[in-house]
Structure formats: structure tokens, C-alpha cells
């Protein structure tokens, strides 16, 4: 770990987390995920963060496109998958699921955002198969 270590999509991540914090400060915990998604969409527009909501992403197996697809809560900056949750505790399975989505869609970065606690929590998940 040195100053040469690069954080993947640092500025974009910072902007996304800032928008999420504004929404969480305004609404607090306890709403359904759909409420946070709608509020976040409004905040992304106000903050000029490019996004697509409920975006269908193709899934690949062995470099072949599958018929099934994954629907992301948000894709921001055309490269970051955002998964929105509103739960007291995030089960480990949610991290694994997002990691699998990253691998299957060949995206490099995913963020799991939880609005369900008194303080906003988030985790960046990096697809090590596709990064560099």
C-alpha cells in the first residue's frame, strides 16, 4: 500500500456516496428500497450523476451471452453497478451475489448501499477478474 495504489473509480464513487448520504439524511432508515431508489434518482439528476435505473444487463457464461439477464438497481457512469438495500444487517450472501453479477456482466465495480441502518452503510466490491 503506497501512494501509487489507485482506487478504482474514486471520484465517481465519492459522488455516488455523497448523493446516497443526502438521501439517507433526508429520509432516515425504515423505508422500502423502492422509496430510496426513487429519491436517489432525483438526487442523481440534481447532482448531474449519469445513471440508468433498473437497467437490464446481459449475463455471460464462458464468454457466451445467456438468455437470462440481471436487472441492476442503478448503473452509474456506465460502469458502476449500484445495489440498493434497506435492511438492518446485510447478509454475506448479498456481497457474494453482487460479486457474481460483476463477474457475469464483466463490470469492474459494484457498490452495495444499505439505507436500513441509522447511519448509511456501503461496501465497494471489485471484480478482480476484470480489473486492471
C-alpha positions as a Markdown table, in Angstrom:
| # | Residue | x | y | z |
|---|---|---|---|---|
| 1 | Unk | 0.0 | 0.0 | 0.0 |
| 2 | Unk | 1.6 | 3.2 | -1.1 |
| 3 | Unk | 0.6 | 6.4 | -2.7 |
| 4 | Unk | 0.9 | 4.7 | -6.1 |
| 5 | Unk | -2.1 | 2.5 | -5.2 |
| 6 | Unk | -5.1 | 3.6 | -7.3 |
| 7 | Unk | -8.6 | 3.4 | -6.1 |
| 8 | Unk | -10.9 | 2.2 | -8.9 |
| 9 | Unk | -13.4 | 5.0 | -9.9 |
| 10 | Unk | -12.6 | 7.0 | -6.8 |
| 11 | Unk | -14.2 | 10.3 | -7.9 |
| 12 | Unk | -17.3 | 8.6 | -9.3 |
| 13 | Unk | -17.7 | 6.6 | -6.1 |
| 14 | Unk | -17.3 | 9.7 | -3.9 |
| 15 | Unk | -20.1 | 11.4 | -5.9 |
| 16 | Unk | -22.4 | 8.4 | -5.6 |
| 17 | Unk | -21.8 | 8.0 | -1.8 |
| 18 | Unk | -22.4 | 11.8 | -1.4 |
| 19 | Unk | -25.8 | 11.5 | -3.1 |
| 20 | Unk | -26.7 | 8.4 | -1.1 |
| 21 | Unk | -25.8 | 10.3 | 2.2 |
| 22 | Unk | -28.1 | 13.2 | 1.2 |
| 23 | Unk | -31.0 | 10.8 | 0.6 |
| 24 | Unk | -30.3 | 9.0 | 3.9 |
| 25 | Unk | -30.1 | 12.2 | 5.9 |
| 26 | Unk | -33.4 | 13.4 | 4.4 |
| 27 | Unk | -35.4 | 10.1 | 4.8 |
| 28 | Unk | -33.6 | 8.2 | 7.5 |
| 29 | Unk | -33.9 | 4.4 | 7.8 |
| 30 | Unk | -37.1 | 2.4 | 7.6 |
| 31 | Unk | -38.5 | 2.8 | 4.0 |
| 32 | Unk | -38.7 | 0.2 | 1.3 |
| 33 | Unk | -35.9 | 0.0 | -1.2 |
| 34 | Unk | -38.1 | 1.4 | -3.9 |
| 35 | Unk | -38.5 | 4.7 | -1.9 |
| 36 | Unk | -34.8 | 5.1 | -1.7 |
| 37 | Unk | -34.4 | 4.3 | -5.4 |
| 38 | Unk | -36.8 | 7.0 | -6.4 |
| 39 | Unk | -35.2 | 9.6 | -4.1 |
| 40 | Unk | -31.8 | 8.6 | -5.3 |
| 41 | Unk | -32.8 | 9.0 | -8.9 |
| 42 | Unk | -33.9 | 12.6 | -8.1 |
| 43 | Unk | -30.6 | 13.2 | -6.2 |
| 44 | Unk | -28.6 | 11.8 | -9.1 |
| 45 | Unk | -30.3 | 14.2 | -11.5 |
| 46 | Unk | -29.7 | 17.2 | -9.2 |
| 47 | Unk | -26.1 | 16.2 | -8.8 |
| 48 | Unk | -25.6 | 15.5 | -12.5 |
| 49 | Unk | -24.6 | 11.9 | -11.9 |
| 50 | Unk | -25.2 | 9.9 | -15.1 |
| 51 | Unk | -27.3 | 6.8 | -14.4 |
| 52 | Unk | -29.7 | 4.2 | -15.7 |
| 53 | Unk | -32.3 | 2.8 | -13.3 |
| 54 | Unk | -33.4 | -0.8 | -13.3 |
| 55 | Unk | -31.0 | -1.5 | -16.2 |
| 56 | Unk | -31.0 | -4.9 | -17.8 |
| 57 | Unk | -27.5 | -6.3 | -18.1 |
| 58 | Unk | -26.5 | -9.2 | -20.2 |
| 59 | Unk | -25.0 | -12.2 | -18.4 |
| 60 | Unk | -22.2 | -14.2 | -19.9 |
| 61 | Unk | -21.1 | -17.8 | -19.3 |
| 62 | Unk | -17.9 | -19.0 | -20.8 |
| 63 | Unk | -17.8 | -15.8 | -22.9 |
| 64 | Unk | -21.3 | -16.6 | -24.4 |
| 65 | Unk | -24.3 | -14.4 | -23.8 |
| 66 | Unk | -27.1 | -16.1 | -21.9 |
| 67 | Unk | -30.8 | -15.7 | -22.4 |
| 68 | Unk | -31.2 | -14.7 | -18.7 |
| 69 | Unk | -30.3 | -11.2 | -17.6 |
| 70 | Unk | -29.7 | -9.3 | -14.4 |
| 71 | Unk | -31.5 | -6.1 | -13.6 |
| 72 | Unk | -29.3 | -3.7 | -11.7 |
| 73 | Unk | -30.9 | -1.1 | -9.4 |
| 74 | Unk | -28.7 | 1.5 | -11.0 |
| 75 | Unk | -25.7 | 1.7 | -13.3 |
| 76 | Unk | -23.8 | 4.9 | -12.7 |
| 77 | Unk | -21.3 | 6.5 | -15.1 |
| 78 | Unk | -22.0 | 3.5 | -17.4 |
| 79 | Unk | -19.6 | 1.4 | -15.3 |
| 80 | Unk | -20.6 | 1.1 | -11.6 |
| 81 | Unk | -23.3 | -1.3 | -10.5 |
| 82 | Unk | -25.3 | 0.0 | -7.6 |
| 83 | Unk | -27.4 | -2.3 | -5.5 |
| 84 | Unk | -29.8 | -0.6 | -3.0 |
| 85 | Unk | -30.8 | -2.4 | 0.2 |
| 86 | Unk | -32.9 | -1.4 | 3.2 |
| 87 | Unk | -32.1 | -4.0 | 5.9 |
| 88 | Unk | -30.9 | -4.0 | 9.5 |
| 89 | Unk | -27.9 | -6.2 | 8.6 |
| 90 | Unk | -26.5 | -7.1 | 5.2 |
| 91 | Unk | -26.2 | -10.9 | 4.9 |
| 92 | Unk | -22.9 | -12.2 | 3.4 |
| 93 | Unk | -25.0 | -13.6 | 0.5 |
| 94 | Unk | -25.7 | -10.1 | -0.8 |
| 95 | Unk | -21.9 | -9.4 | -1.2 |
| 96 | Unk | -21.5 | -12.7 | -3.0 |
| 97 | Unk | -24.5 | -12.0 | -5.2 |
| 98 | Unk | -23.1 | -8.6 | -6.3 |
| 99 | Unk | -19.7 | -10.2 | -6.9 |
| 100 | Unk | -21.3 | -12.8 | -9.1 |
| 101 | Unk | -23.2 | -10.0 | -11.0 |
| 102 | Unk | -19.9 | -8.2 | -11.6 |
| 103 | Unk | -18.3 | -11.3 | -13.0 |
| 104 | Unk | -21.3 | -12.3 | -15.1 |
| 105 | Unk | -21.7 | -8.8 | -16.6 |
| 106 | Unk | -18.0 | -8.1 | -16.8 |
| 107 | Unk | -18.3 | -4.8 | -14.9 |
| 108 | Unk | -15.4 | -3.8 | -12.7 |
| 109 | Unk | -17.0 | -2.2 | -9.7 |
| 110 | Unk | -20.2 | -2.7 | -7.7 |
| 111 | Unk | -21.4 | -0.8 | -4.7 |
| 112 | Unk | -23.8 | -2.3 | -2.1 |
| 113 | Unk | -25.6 | 0.6 | -0.4 |
| 114 | Unk | -27.7 | 0.0 | 2.8 |
| 115 | Unk | -30.3 | 2.6 | 3.8 |
| 116 | Unk | -31.7 | 0.4 | 6.6 |
| 117 | Unk | -29.5 | 1.4 | 9.5 |
| 118 | Unk | -29.3 | 4.7 | 11.5 |
| 119 | Unk | -26.1 | 5.6 | 9.5 |
| 120 | Unk | -25.8 | 4.8 | 5.8 |
| 121 | Unk | -23.5 | 1.9 | 5.2 |
| 122 | Unk | -21.9 | 0.9 | 1.9 |
| 123 | Unk | -19.3 | -1.5 | 0.5 |
| 124 | Unk | -17.4 | -1.4 | -2.7 |
| 125 | Unk | -17.0 | -4.7 | -4.4 |
| 126 | Unk | -14.3 | -5.0 | -7.1 |
| 127 | Unk | -14.4 | -7.6 | -9.8 |
| 128 | Unk | -10.8 | -8.9 | -9.7 |
| 129 | Unk | -11.3 | -10.9 | -12.9 |
| 130 | Unk | -11.9 | -7.8 | -15.0 |
| 131 | Unk | -9.9 | -5.1 | -13.2 |
| 132 | Unk | -6.6 | -3.6 | -14.4 |
